[in-house]
Amino acid sequence: MAMAANDIEKLLKEAFPDAEVSIEDLAGDGDHYAATVVSTAFKGKNRVQQHQMVFAALKGRMGNELHALALQTSVPQEA
């Protein structure tokens, strides 16, 4: 079963309320997405820890409804 981009965004916004989230369906099949997540929650975390936080926010859907997710995470740039 495929997962809709807005469902991914909703889960990420629930976990990271301040986040800027963008989701792109890479293959048009609802299984292969690219996500960019920018949140202050990632401050002080390395890239692996940031990605683990995102996967945790997806509540077990990675590898099930969601087959592939190209992920970019970062902390907001300070002005």
Stockholm file with secondary structure:
# STOCKHOLM 1.0

chainA/1-79         MAMAANDIEKLLKEAFPDAEVSIEDLAGDGDHYAATVVSTAFKGKNRVQQHQMVFAALKGRMGNELHALALQTSVPQEA
#=GR chainA/1-79 SS CCCCHHHHHHHHHHHCTTCEEEEEESSSSSSEEEEEEECGGGTTCCHHHHHHHHHHHTTTCBTTTBCEEEEEEECCCCC
#=GC SS_cons        CCCCHHHHHHHHHHHCTTCEEEEEESSSSSSEEEEEEECGGGTTCCHHHHHHHHHHHTTTCBTTTBCEEEEEEECCCCC
//
